[in-house]
Amino acid sequence: MRRGLMGWDQNELPKSALEARLARLKAAMARDGFDAYLLYTNLVRPAAVCWLTGFTPYWIESLLLVPGSGTPMLATALSKRVADWVKTTAWLDEIVNTPKPGTAVGQRLAALGAKRAGVLEFDALPAGLYDDIVAAAPNAELIEASAVFASSRRVIDAAERKLIERADALAFAALAQVDTATATDAGALAGLVEKHARLAAAEEAYIAIAADLDADRRLVPVSGSVPLGRRFAVRASIAYKGAWARRIRTFTRDAAGSAAAARGAAWLDGVARSIAADRPLAAQLMGHGGTLSGAKLESFMAESVIRSYPLEVIASSRAPGGEPPAAGTFLVLTVDMTIDGIPWLGAAPAFAGG
């Protein structure tokens, strides 16, 4: 369950921005001949519905129905007693509270006379919801249509950019709480970083730590007491009003490690500022990997917001394919390097094209 404060502030997310996003999706639907579009959302897959409406579920699953004309309908298993709360967090004129959201959506598809309904991430639509939809709307064909959503989603508008920047500022400030002179326990440190982010209004905060980089570079959630080594890394994944950002910083207690960490951080900052649009990300990152003397690029990945997951891998050293990012695409770059024989991890946000 989410623990952060959620609320819709039109100064941060204007209704006009949500209307423009919905209009882009409807234009893409019309182009591909869809009468309606369905988007599933739950705790771990909130991004698509949040982008269109501002609504982020705090635990229960829901379905958003976008008709070719008219306003969207959210069918949710949340009880009626929280319907008013939902309206304070999102732009939704119609909320149907029901234990069977699939049936409610199917009934609306039938009433609309919809023949072709696109579905975001069709293969990941829960089977129970699918069965309820087709039972209530036997004449509606459900079709995988993630590309329809992607064609409208890749645009990062001014409102979203500001929210991303705020989430990144929260992550940056939370990591700045780490003091290598006093930090000795990974569990206590994770709590300190998360506490700072949440008190600064983070909607969600996930903290992971590689407690001893010399022994293991894997970043894992830490809840118990784990001693910190002389070199460790902390990852903060932060959400603010539905926008996510992620940063990783490497911390060291020795002079050689501090010098390597400073060089790595400066290098990553330069890379993040220079990602070009319309060029393959893997080629760019591998090319940048040779620009830091004494360093070896062990692995990398680039994440973006493209469907229902908040951050999704779109390129990596394991799978270097993928389409080049369009201008303005939001990215999170994560790299694992060895600098002068010292392990170093880093992650920072970027926008393709500057």
SULCORVEN-V63517 format. One record per residue. N is the residue number from 1. RES is the residue in one small letter. D_LAST is the distance of its C-alpha to the last C-alpha in Angstrom with 1 decimal. Layout:
n={N;N}
res={RES;RES}
d_last={D_LAST;D_LAST}
This chain:
n={1;2;3;4;5;6;7;8;9;10;11;12;13;14;15;16;17;18;19;20;21;22;23;24;25;26;27;28;29;30;31;32;33;34;35;36;37;38;39;40;41;42;43;44;45;46;47;48;49;50;51;52;53;54;55;56;57;58;59;60;61;62;63;64;65;66;67;68;69;70;71;72;73;74;75;76;77;78;79;80;81;82;83;84;85;86;87;88;89;90;91;92;93;94;95;96;97;98;99;100;101;102;103;104;105;106;107;108;109;110;111;112;113;114;115;116;117;118;119;120;121;122;123;124;125;126;127;128;129;130;131;132;133;134;135;136;137;138;139;140;141;142;143;144;145;146;147;148;149;150;151;152;153;154;155;156;157;158;159;160;161;162;163;164;165;166;167;168;169;170;171;172;173;174;175;176;177;178;179;180;181;182;183;184;185;186;187;188;189;190;191;192;193;194;195;196;197;198;199;200;201;202;203;204;205;206;207;208;209;210;211;212;213;214;215;216;217;218;219;220;221;222;223;224;225;226;227;228;229;230;231;232;233;234;235;236;237;238;239;240;241;242;243;244;245;246;247;248;249;250;251;252;253;254;255;256;257;258;259;260;261;262;263;264;265;266;267;268;269;270;271;272;273;274;275;276;277;278;279;280;281;282;283;284;285;286;287;288;289;290;291;292;293;294;295;296;297;298;299;300;301;302;303;304;305;306;307;308;309;310;311;312;313;314;315;316;317;318;319;320;321;322;323;324;325;326;327;328;329;330;331;332;333;334;335;336;337;338;339;340;341;342;343;344;345;346;347;348;349;350;351;352;353;354}
res={m;r;r;g;l;m;g;w;d;q;n;e;l;p;k;s;a;l;e;a;r;l;a;r;l;k;a;a;m;a;r;d;g;f;d;a;y;l;l;y;t;n;l;v;r;p;a;a;v;c;w;l;t;g;f;t;p;y;w;i;e;s;l;l;l;v;p;g;s;g;t;p;m;l;a;t;a;l;s;k;r;v;a;d;w;v;k;t;t;a;w;l;d;e;i;v;n;t;p;k;p;g;t;a;v;g;q;r;l;a;a;l;g;a;k;r;a;g;v;l;e;f;d;a;l;p;a;g;l;y;d;d;i;v;a;a;a;p;n;a;e;l;i;e;a;s;a;v;f;a;s;s;r;r;v;i;d;a;a;e;r;k;l;i;e;r;a;d;a;l;a;f;a;a;l;a;q;v;d;t;a;t;a;t;d;a;g;a;l;a;g;l;v;e;k;h;a;r;l;a;a;a;e;e;a;y;i;a;i;a;a;d;l;d;a;d;r;r;l;v;p;v;s;g;s;v;p;l;g;r;r;f;a;v;r;a;s;i;a;y;k;g;a;w;a;r;r;i;r;t;f;t;r;d;a;a;g;s;a;a;a;a;r;g;a;a;w;l;d;g;v;a;r;s;i;a;a;d;r;p;l;a;a;q;l;m;g;h;g;g;t;l;s;g;a;k;l;e;s;f;m;a;e;s;v;i;r;s;y;p;l;e;v;i;a;s;s;r;a;p;g;g;e;p;p;a;a;g;t;f;l;v;l;t;v;d;m;t;i;d;g;i;p;w;l;g;a;a;p;a;f;a;g;g}
d_last={35.6;32.7;33.7;31.0;31.4;30.1;30.2;28.6;27.5;26.8;25.1;22.3;22.6;24.3;26.7;25.1;21.9;24.2;26.2;23.3;22.4;26.0;26.4;23.6;25.5;28.8;27.7;26.8;30.1;32.0;30.5;31.7;35.0;34.8;37.0;35.4;32.7;33.2;30.8;32.2;31.1;32.4;31.5;29.3;27.9;26.9;23.4;24.3;27.0;25.2;22.3;25.0;27.4;26.2;29.1;28.9;32.2;33.7;35.9;37.5;36.4;35.8;35.2;33.3;34.8;32.9;35.5;34.8;36.0;36.6;35.1;34.0;36.6;36.0;38.8;38.9;41.5;41.0;44.2;44.9;45.1;41.3;40.6;40.3;37.9;35.7;35.6;34.4;31.3;30.3;30.7;33.6;36.7;38.6;39.1;41.8;43.1;45.0;45.8;45.0;41.7;42.0;45.3;43.9;41.1;43.5;45.9;43.3;42.3;46.0;46.4;43.5;45.1;41.8;42.3;38.9;36.7;33.3;32.5;29.2;29.9;33.5;34.6;33.7;35.6;38.5;41.7;43.7;41.4;41.5;45.3;45.6;43.3;45.2;48.5;47.9;46.2;48.0;47.1;43.3;41.5;38.6;36.0;32.9;30.0;26.8;25.1;25.9;24.1;21.0;20.7;20.4;18.7;15.4;14.3;12.8;14.4;14.2;17.0;15.8;12.4;14.8;17.1;14.7;13.7;17.5;18.3;16.0;17.7;21.0;20.4;19.4;22.5;24.7;24.1;24.8;28.3;29.1;31.7;32.7;35.9;37.2;35.5;38.1;37.9;35.1;36.5;36.8;33.3;31.8;33.8;32.6;28.8;29.4;31.7;29.2;26.5;29.1;30.7;27.3;27.3;25.6;26.9;27.0;26.6;27.1;27.6;28.4;29.6;30.4;33.4;34.3;31.6;34.2;36.2;33.7;29.9;30.0;28.6;31.2;32.1;34.8;37.5;40.4;41.0;39.4;39.5;36.3;36.3;35.3;31.8;30.2;26.9;26.0;23.7;23.0;22.0;22.0;22.3;22.1;23.4;22.6;19.0;18.7;16.7;17.9;18.1;20.6;22.1;24.8;27.7;30.5;33.8;34.4;33.3;32.2;30.2;28.5;27.5;26.1;24.2;22.7;21.6;20.1;18.2;16.7;15.9;14.2;12.0;11.0;10.5;8.4;5.9;6.4;6.8;7.2;8.5;12.3;13.2;15.4;14.0;17.3;17.3;14.0;15.2;18.6;17.6;15.8;19.0;21.1;19.2;20.9;24.5;27.2;24.9;25.4;22.9;25.3;23.2;19.8;18.6;15.6;16.3;15.3;17.2;18.9;22.6;24.9;23.9;21.4;19.5;20.5;20.0;18.5;18.6;20.5;22.6;25.6;24.2;21.6;21.9;20.0;18.0;14.6;11.9;11.3;8.3;7.4;9.6;10.1;11.1;13.4;13.9;17.5;19.2;22.8;23.7;26.8;26.3;29.5;31.4;30.0;28.3;24.9;22.8;19.3;16.8;13.6;11.1;7.5;5.5;5.6;3.8;0.0}
